[in-house]
Amino acid sequence: MYLKLNKTILITGGAGFIGSHVVKRFVTLYPGYHIINLDKLTYCGDLDNLKEVAHAENYTFIKGDICDNKFLKSLFEEYKPEAIIHLAAESHVDNSIDNPNVFIQTNVVGTCNLLNMAVKYNVERFYHVSTDEVYGDLELGDSPFVETTPYNPNSPYSASKASSDHFVRAYGSTYNLNYVISNCSNNYGPNQYPEKLIPKVIKSIIKKETIPVYGKGDNIRDWLYVEDHAKAIDLIFHRGLMGETYNIGGDTEKTNLDLVRILCNEIDFLTNNQNSSTELIKFVEDRKGHDFRYAINSDKIKQELGWEPDTPFMYGIRETIEWYIKKIG
């Protein structure tokens, strides 16, 4: 168990989708913590995601790059963070196919830079947030991923995350770094940049634009509401055992086509659209190396830390849709 009040916690990627929910949770629930939000503010980082806590006394935002060692050293010298929750990452598979070197730099080199700082400045806990994509993919009858599933990444993105996972474990073994790792399924909810499937489809429906669906739309993903993920991160950070990995899933598998149809029907209902938005669906050439199915077995975190996904899928979908309708206008 790891719990100490009056500490400084560095959260990387805190202006992004998942990171912003984690930052808001920690700033609000733990006034004894000083939360340092380090974010490069690339295209998918947005400080508007954090306006509720922007002026909190226990919150500091710093713009910077985890690939810049000189900058990191100055940050650690000034703030002396006692713990790190590392979410900063390039995460879009399509982008990794087009430009893999960016993913290598941020996800591998950037993570190693942070690990070096953690060792040098005696950080008490390093929490690395990763993805289920490191495990590869599954067929329909296969059992869901568990923490001991062998790694088999199939895209430059998942390979970069797998590499960073290995480096974190290696630093734990070599330098006795107190680390924990979590691997999560696909997140959805407010604040997500519209390059990802759910916000991209919502935006297309609202604007009555074509909805591109890869292949036949039969690829399967497990969906996790972002607030449930933030709660899991909170529990793992405070109570996860040193050197352990925890899988976090939403227990909600959907084919991409079924998901798109759900979004169409819900938005049509909410906007009183008389014409079915499913007519906007257009099947396009499948993505290179497109993993067929992801599914997470979350028994470990449920049994050991008492976590459960609290948000029913349709409730989370409606909350997400309503947030984007307000944002897009």
C-alpha positions as CSV (number, residue, x, y, z in Angstrom):
1,M,0.0,0.0,0.0
2,Y,1.3,3.5,-0.9
3,L,-0.4,6.4,0.9
4,K,1.3,9.5,2.2
5,L,-0.3,12.9,2.5
6,N,1.3,16.3,1.9
7,K,3.3,15.1,-1.1
8,T,4.0,16.5,-4.6
9,I,2.8,14.4,-7.4
10,L,3.9,14.8,-11.0
11,I,1.2,13.8,-13.5
12,T,2.4,13.8,-17.1
13,G,-0.1,14.3,-20.0
14,G,-2.6,15.8,-17.6
15,A,-4.2,18.1,-20.2
16,G,-5.1,15.1,-22.4
17,F,-8.2,13.0,-22.4
18,I,-7.5,10.5,-19.5
19,G,-5.0,12.7,-17.8
20,S,-7.4,15.6,-17.4
21,H,-9.9,13.3,-15.5
22,V,-7.1,12.0,-13.3
23,V,-5.8,15.5,-12.5
24,K,-9.2,16.8,-11.6
25,R,-9.9,13.8,-9.4
26,F,-6.6,14.1,-7.5
27,V,-6.8,17.9,-7.1
28,T,-10.4,17.7,-5.8
29,L,-10.1,14.6,-3.6
30,Y,-6.6,15.2,-2.1
31,P,-6.1,18.8,-1.1
32,G,-3.0,17.7,0.8
33,Y,-1.3,16.8,-2.5
34,H,0.4,19.4,-4.7
35,I,-0.5,18.2,-8.3
36,I,2.0,19.2,-10.9
37,N,0.5,18.8,-14.4
38,L,3.2,18.4,-17.0
39,D,1.9,18.5,-20.6
40,K,3.5,19.5,-23.9
41,L,0.1,20.7,-25.2
42,T,0.3,18.9,-28.5
43,Y,-2.8,18.9,-30.7
44,C,-4.7,16.6,-28.3
45,G,-3.9,18.5,-25.1
46,D,-6.4,21.2,-24.0
47,L,-6.3,23.3,-20.9
48,D,-10.0,23.9,-21.2
49,N,-10.3,20.3,-19.9
50,L,-9.0,21.6,-16.6
51,K,-10.8,24.9,-16.1
52,E,-12.6,23.6,-13.0
53,V,-9.3,23.2,-11.2
54,A,-7.1,25.8,-13.0
55,H,-7.0,28.1,-10.0
56,A,-6.9,25.5,-7.2
57,E,-4.2,26.2,-4.6
58,N,-2.8,22.6,-4.9
59,Y,-2.5,22.6,-8.7
60,T,0.3,23.8,-10.9
61,F,0.4,23.5,-14.7
62,I,3.8,23.4,-16.5
63,K,4.2,23.2,-20.2
64,G,7.1,21.0,-21.2
65,D,8.4,18.0,-23.1
66,I,9.4,14.7,-21.4
67,C,11.9,14.2,-24.2
68,D,13.8,17.3,-23.0
69,N,16.2,16.1,-20.3
70,K,17.5,19.6,-19.5
71,F,13.9,20.8,-18.9
72,L,13.1,17.7,-16.8
73,K,16.1,18.2,-14.6
74,S,15.1,21.8,-13.8
75,L,11.6,20.7,-13.1
76,F,12.7,18.0,-10.6
77,E,15.2,20.3,-9.0
78,E,12.5,22.9,-8.4
79,Y,9.5,20.8,-7.4
80,K,11.1,17.6,-6.1
81,P,8.1,15.4,-6.9
82,E,7.8,12.4,-4.6
83,A,5.6,10.4,-7.1
84,I,4.9,10.2,-10.8
85,I,1.7,9.2,-12.6
86,H,2.9,8.8,-16.2
87,L,0.1,9.3,-18.8
88,A,1.9,11.4,-21.5
89,A,1.9,9.4,-24.7
90,E,1.2,9.5,-28.4
91,S,-1.8,7.2,-28.7
92,H,-3.4,7.1,-32.1
93,V,-2.7,3.9,-34.0
94,D,-3.3,5.5,-37.4
95,N,-0.8,8.2,-36.7
96,S,1.8,5.6,-35.5
97,I,1.5,3.9,-38.9
98,D,2.2,7.1,-40.7
99,N,4.9,8.4,-38.4
100,P,6.3,5.7,-36.0
101,N,9.4,7.7,-35.0
102,V,7.3,10.3,-33.1
103,F,5.9,7.4,-31.0
104,I,9.3,6.0,-30.3
105,Q,10.5,9.4,-29.1
106,T,7.6,10.2,-26.8
107,N,6.5,6.7,-25.6
108,V,9.9,5.1,-25.3
109,V,12.6,7.8,-25.0
110,G,10.3,10.1,-23.0
111,T,9.4,7.3,-20.6
112,C,13.1,6.4,-20.1
113,N,13.9,10.1,-19.4
114,L,11.3,10.1,-16.6
115,L,12.6,6.8,-15.3
116,N,16.1,8.2,-15.1
117,M,14.8,11.2,-13.2
118,A,12.8,9.0,-10.9
119,V,15.9,7.0,-10.0
120,K,18.2,10.1,-9.6
121,Y,15.7,12.0,-7.4
122,N,14.5,9.0,-5.3
123,V,10.9,9.1,-6.4
124,E,8.8,7.0,-4.1
125,R,6.4,5.6,-6.7
126,F,6.4,5.5,-10.5
127,Y,3.0,4.7,-12.0
128,H,3.0,3.9,-15.7
129,V,-0.3,3.9,-17.5
130,S,-0.4,1.6,-20.5
131,T,-2.8,-0.1,-22.9
132,D,-4.3,-3.5,-23.6
133,E,-2.9,-3.3,-27.1
134,V,0.5,-4.5,-25.9
135,Y,-1.0,-8.0,-25.7
136,G,-1.9,-8.2,-29.4
137,D,-5.4,-9.3,-30.4
138,L,-7.8,-12.1,-29.8
139,E,-10.1,-14.4,-31.8
140,L,-13.8,-14.7,-30.9
141,G,-13.5,-17.7,-28.6
142,D,-10.3,-16.6,-26.9
143,S,-10.2,-15.8,-23.2
144,P,-9.7,-12.1,-22.3
145,F,-6.2,-10.7,-21.6
146,V,-4.8,-11.3,-18.1
147,E,-1.8,-9.6,-16.5
148,T,0.4,-12.6,-17.5
149,T,-0.7,-12.7,-21.2
150,P,2.5,-12.6,-23.4
151,Y,3.2,-9.4,-25.2
152,N,2.5,-9.4,-28.9
153,P,2.1,-5.8,-30.2
154,N,1.0,-5.4,-33.8
155,S,1.3,-1.6,-34.5
156,P,4.0,0.9,-34.0
157,Y,1.9,2.5,-31.2
158,S,1.4,-0.8,-29.3
159,A,5.1,-1.7,-29.8
160,S,6.2,1.6,-28.3
161,K,3.9,1.1,-25.3
162,A,5.1,-2.5,-24.9
163,S,8.7,-1.2,-24.9
164,S,8.0,1.4,-22.3
165,D,6.3,-1.2,-20.1
166,H,9.5,-3.4,-20.3
167,F,11.7,-0.4,-19.4
168,V,9.6,0.3,-16.3
169,R,9.9,-3.3,-15.2
170,A,13.6,-3.3,-15.9
171,Y,14.2,-0.2,-13.8
172,G,12.2,-1.8,-11.0
173,S,14.6,-4.8,-11.2
174,T,17.8,-2.9,-11.8
175,Y,17.3,0.1,-9.5
176,N,14.7,-1.2,-7.1
177,L,12.3,1.5,-8.4
178,N,8.8,1.3,-6.7
179,Y,6.6,1.0,-9.8
180,V,3.1,-0.1,-10.8
181,I,1.7,-0.6,-14.3
182,S,-1.9,-0.7,-15.5
183,N,-3.1,-1.8,-18.9
184,C,-6.6,-0.5,-19.9
185,S,-9.1,-1.1,-22.6
186,N,-10.5,1.5,-24.9
187,N,-11.6,4.6,-23.0
188,Y,-14.6,6.9,-23.9
189,G,-16.1,10.0,-22.3
190,P,-15.9,13.8,-22.3
191,N,-12.6,15.5,-23.3
192,Q,-11.5,13.0,-25.9
193,Y,-9.9,14.4,-29.0
194,P,-12.1,13.7,-32.1
195,E,-9.5,11.6,-33.9
196,K,-10.7,8.6,-31.8
197,L,-13.6,6.5,-32.9
198,I,-16.5,7.6,-30.6
199,P,-16.0,11.4,-30.7
200,K,-15.2,11.1,-34.5
201,V,-18.5,9.3,-35.1
202,I,-20.4,11.7,-32.9
203,K,-19.0,14.7,-34.7
204,S,-19.8,13.2,-38.1
205,I,-23.4,12.4,-37.1
206,I,-24.0,15.9,-35.7
207,K,-22.5,17.5,-38.8
208,K,-24.3,15.0,-41.1
209,E,-21.0,13.9,-42.6
210,T,-19.9,10.5,-43.8
211,I,-19.1,8.0,-41.0
212,P,-16.1,5.9,-42.2
213,V,-16.0,2.3,-40.8
214,Y,-12.9,0.2,-41.4
215,G,-13.5,-3.1,-43.2
216,K,-16.8,-4.7,-42.3
217,G,-17.0,-3.1,-38.9
218,D,-16.6,-6.4,-37.2
219,N,-13.5,-5.6,-35.1
220,I,-14.3,-5.8,-31.4
221,R,-13.3,-3.5,-28.6
222,D,-13.9,-3.5,-24.8
223,W,-15.1,0.0,-23.7
224,L,-14.3,1.7,-20.4
225,Y,-15.8,4.9,-19.2
226,V,-13.0,7.4,-18.5
227,E,-14.2,8.3,-15.0
228,D,-14.1,4.6,-14.0
229,H,-10.5,4.5,-15.3
230,A,-9.6,7.5,-13.2
231,K,-11.0,5.8,-10.1
232,A,-8.9,2.7,-10.9
233,I,-5.8,4.8,-11.3
234,D,-6.5,6.4,-7.9
235,L,-6.8,3.0,-6.3
236,I,-3.7,1.5,-8.0
237,F,-1.6,4.5,-7.1
238,H,-2.5,4.4,-3.4
239,R,-3.0,0.7,-2.9
240,G,-1.3,-1.2,-5.7
241,L,1.6,-3.4,-4.7
242,M,5.1,-2.6,-5.8
243,G,6.1,-4.3,-9.1
244,E,2.5,-5.4,-9.9
245,T,0.5,-5.0,-13.1
246,Y,-3.3,-4.4,-13.1
247,N,-5.6,-4.8,-16.1
248,I,-8.6,-2.4,-16.2
249,G,-11.5,-3.2,-18.5
250,G,-15.1,-2.1,-18.9
251,D,-16.7,-5.5,-19.4
252,T,-18.4,-4.1,-22.5
253,E,-17.4,-5.6,-25.8
254,K,-18.9,-4.2,-28.9
255,T,-18.2,-4.5,-32.6
256,N,-17.3,-1.2,-34.2
257,L,-20.3,-1.4,-36.4
258,D,-22.7,-2.1,-33.5
259,L,-21.1,0.9,-31.6
260,V,-21.6,3.2,-34.5
261,R,-25.2,2.2,-34.8
262,I,-25.8,2.8,-31.1
263,L,-24.3,6.3,-31.5
264,C,-26.5,7.0,-34.5
265,N,-29.6,5.9,-32.7
266,E,-28.9,7.8,-29.5
267,I,-28.0,11.0,-31.3
268,D,-31.1,10.8,-33.5
269,F,-33.2,10.4,-30.4
270,L,-31.5,13.3,-28.5
271,T,-31.7,15.6,-31.5
272,N,-35.2,14.5,-32.8
273,N,-33.6,13.6,-36.1
274,Q,-36.3,12.1,-38.3
275,N,-33.9,10.5,-40.7
276,S,-31.7,7.6,-39.6
277,S,-28.0,8.6,-39.3
278,T,-27.0,5.0,-40.1
279,E,-27.4,6.1,-43.7
280,L,-24.2,8.1,-43.2
281,I,-22.1,4.9,-42.6
282,K,-19.6,4.1,-45.3
283,F,-17.3,1.1,-45.2
284,V,-13.7,1.9,-46.1
285,E,-10.5,0.0,-46.7
286,D,-9.4,-1.7,-43.5
287,R,-6.4,-0.3,-41.5
288,K,-3.0,-1.9,-41.8
289,G,-2.4,-4.5,-39.0
290,H,-5.9,-3.9,-37.6
291,D,-6.3,-6.0,-34.4
292,F,-9.5,-8.0,-34.5
293,R,-10.5,-8.1,-30.8
294,Y,-9.4,-6.7,-27.4
295,A,-10.9,-8.0,-24.2
296,I,-9.7,-7.4,-20.6
297,N,-10.0,-9.7,-17.6
298,S,-10.2,-7.3,-14.6
299,D,-10.5,-9.9,-11.9
300,K,-7.2,-9.0,-10.2
301,I,-8.0,-5.3,-9.6
302,K,-11.6,-6.2,-8.6
303,Q,-10.5,-8.9,-6.1
304,E,-7.4,-7.2,-4.7
305,L,-8.4,-3.5,-4.7
306,G,-12.2,-3.6,-4.8
307,W,-12.6,-1.7,-8.0
308,E,-15.6,-2.1,-10.3
309,P,-16.6,-0.2,-13.4
310,D,-19.5,1.9,-12.0
311,T,-20.9,3.5,-15.2
312,P,-23.4,1.5,-17.2
313,F,-22.4,1.7,-20.9
314,M,-25.5,3.4,-22.2
315,Y,-25.4,6.0,-19.4
316,G,-21.8,6.7,-20.2
317,I,-22.6,7.0,-23.9
318,R,-25.4,9.5,-23.3
319,E,-23.2,11.5,-21.1
320,T,-20.5,11.5,-23.8
321,I,-22.9,12.4,-26.6
322,E,-24.4,15.3,-24.6
323,W,-21.0,16.7,-23.8
324,Y,-20.0,16.7,-27.5
325,I,-23.3,18.2,-28.6
326,K,-22.7,21.1,-26.2
327,K,-19.1,21.5,-27.3
328,I,-19.8,21.3,-31.1
329,G,-23.0,23.3,-30.9
